Amino acid sequence: MGVNAIRMAHKPPAPEFLDLTDEVGFLVVNEIFHVWERKKTPLDFHLILPDWYEQDVRAFI
């Protein structure tokens, strides 16, 4: 592939995928949120971020 890192975007990857990336030595960069307090769309995650960020971070880790 010619890469040494894989970017994941806003969704948790499958444990099997993370096992494979560990096995072959890829760095996985994963972003937890795509919005914080400023919206991208009217009904974006910014509406529920204050209520859900802690639970989402714990699940992410």
C-alpha positions as CSV (number, residue, x, y, z in Angstrom):
1,M,0.0,0.0,0.0
2,G,2.9,2.4,0.6
3,V,1.6,3.7,3.8
4,N,2.5,3.4,7.5
5,A,-0.7,4.9,9.1
6,I,-4.4,4.5,8.6
7,R,-6.9,7.3,9.5
8,M,-10.2,6.2,10.9
9,A,-13.0,8.8,11.0
10,H,-15.5,9.1,13.8
11,K,-16.4,5.5,14.2
12,P,-14.7,2.8,16.3
13,P,-12.9,0.2,14.2
14,A,-13.5,-3.5,14.6
15,P,-11.2,-5.1,17.2
16,E,-10.0,-7.5,14.4
17,F,-8.9,-4.6,12.3
18,L,-6.9,-3.1,15.2
19,D,-5.3,-6.6,15.8
20,L,-4.3,-6.7,12.2
21,T,-2.8,-3.2,12.2
22,D,-0.9,-4.1,15.4
23,E,0.4,-7.2,13.7
24,V,1.7,-5.4,10.6
25,G,2.8,-2.3,12.4
26,F,0.4,0.4,11.1
27,L,-0.3,3.5,13.2
28,V,-4.0,4.0,13.6
29,V,-5.2,7.6,13.9
30,N,-8.8,7.7,15.1
31,E,-10.9,10.9,15.6
32,I,-13.7,10.7,18.1
33,F,-15.8,13.7,17.3
34,H,-16.3,15.5,14.0
35,V,-18.0,18.5,15.7
36,W,-17.8,20.0,19.2
37,E,-19.8,23.1,19.9
38,R,-20.0,24.5,16.4
39,K,-22.4,22.8,14.1
40,K,-21.8,21.6,10.5
41,T,-25.5,20.9,10.0
42,P,-28.6,22.0,12.0
43,L,-29.1,18.6,13.6
44,D,-25.5,17.7,14.2
45,F,-23.8,16.1,17.2
46,H,-23.2,19.6,18.8
47,L,-26.8,19.4,20.1
48,I,-26.1,16.4,22.4
49,L,-22.3,16.7,22.9
50,P,-22.7,18.2,26.5
51,D,-24.8,15.2,27.5
52,W,-23.0,12.4,25.7
53,Y,-19.3,13.3,25.4
54,E,-18.1,11.6,28.6
55,Q,-19.9,8.3,27.8
56,D,-18.7,8.4,24.2
57,V,-15.1,9.0,25.3
58,R,-15.2,6.2,27.8
59,A,-16.5,3.8,25.1
60,F,-14.0,5.1,22.6
61,I,-11.1,4.4,24.9
